[in-house]
Amino acid sequence: MREGKLPYQKWFDERDYATLGKNKSSFFLDTEDIELSPAFEDFRTWLQSLQIAFFEGFAFKSIHVGRRRGREYSGGSACEVASFDDETLGGYIHYSSLINPIRRLTGELKGVIIRYDPAQVPLPTSTGAAHPGA
């Protein structure tokens, strides 16, 4: 058992989903400082880059939704505004945004093994076989 307060302990203790959602969303929307226990300190820059990517994605979504509503209120069609990709938050969150910061980890985490690394996957040729130099 650890002594003292654990970072984000309130996330585990909260029983009300609405309050839990607000607590977690403030992590992304307010870009609050990241509290880490010493064992996870090497993850700080990676977590900060993820936090920023989510912040920017949610901000972009908010702008997109505002544009859609503006079109609807002005008598235009909401379809005139391109659809928003919720799955990637408009392209701000994707596999590379999760994996690329791992490449820059330092200390004991430097050289961590990435099980699926798109940078290391051979590109297929027109015949479907992997290109040897890729």
N, C-alpha and C positions, 0 to 999 in steps of 0.2 A: 504494500500500500504506500502510495506517495504521500509525502507531507505537504501541506499547503494547498492553495487553490490551483486546480488544473485549468489551463486555458480552455475556454468554450465549455466548461462544465455545465453552464446553464442550458446548453443545447441538449444535453443528455438528461437533465433533471426536469425540463419543461414538459408538462403533460397536455397543455393546450396547443393544438396544431396551429392556430392562427397566430399566437404569440411566438411560437417556434419559427414560423415562417417569417415574421417580422424581424426576429433576431438574426436569422440567417440572411435575409435579404439586405439588412443593413451592412453586412460584411461586404457585399458586392456593390450596393448602390451608394453607400457613404464612404467607401474605401477606407474603412477604419483601420487603425494599426493592427497588424497581425501579432497576436500573442502566441509565442511558441515556448514550449518547454525546452531546456537546453539540448536534449537529445535530437530535436528536430530543427535546430538552428540552421543547419546546412541547407534546409529546404526553403529558407526565407525568400531568396531572390526568385525562385521558381514559383512559389505561392504568390508573391507580389505581382509577377507577370501574369499569372492566371487571374488574379483579382482585377487587374487593370483590363484584361481582355474581356472579362464578364461585364465590368463597369461600362466599357465602351459599347459592347454589344447591346446591353440593356438601354443605354442612352440612345443608341441608333434606333432601337425598336420604338422607344418613346417618340422620337422625332418622326419616324415612319407612321406610327399610329396617329399622331397629330396631323400629318399631311393628309392622311385618309379621311379623317374627320373633317378637316377643312374643306376638302373636295365635296364631301357629303353635304355640309352646311351651305356651301355656295351653289348648290344645285347640280354639281358635277357628279359623275359616277365614281364610286370608290375604286372601281376597276381600272380607272385611269392611272392610279398609282400602282406601281409594280408590287407584286405580293412580297411579303417578308418571310424569309426562311427562319422560322422559329427554332428549328433543330440546330442551326449553327449560329443563332443570333445575328443573322445577316452576314454571315461569313467571318465573324470575329472569333468564334469558337469552332475549332476543327482539330483533327488529330495532330497536325503539326504544331498548333498553338499549345497543345498539351505536352508534346514530346520534345520539341526543339529546346525549351529551357533546360531540360534534363541534360542536354549536351554540355551546358555551361556550369554544371554543378562543380563545386570545389571541395576541398578537404577530403574526408573519408568517402564521400559520395562520388568523387570524380571517377569517371569510367564505369558508372553503373551500367549494368547490362540492360539494353532495351530489347525485349523479346520480339516485337514486330517493329522493325525500323524501316520505313519506306525509303530512306536514303540508301539502304543496303539491298533492297529488293531488285533483282534484275528486271529490266524492261522487256516486255514480250516483243517479239519480231512479228512481221506480217504473217508468218506461218504459225504463230502461237507459241513457238519455242522461245525460251529466254535467250536474249542477246548476250553473248559471253563477256563483252567488254562493258556492260552497263553496270 
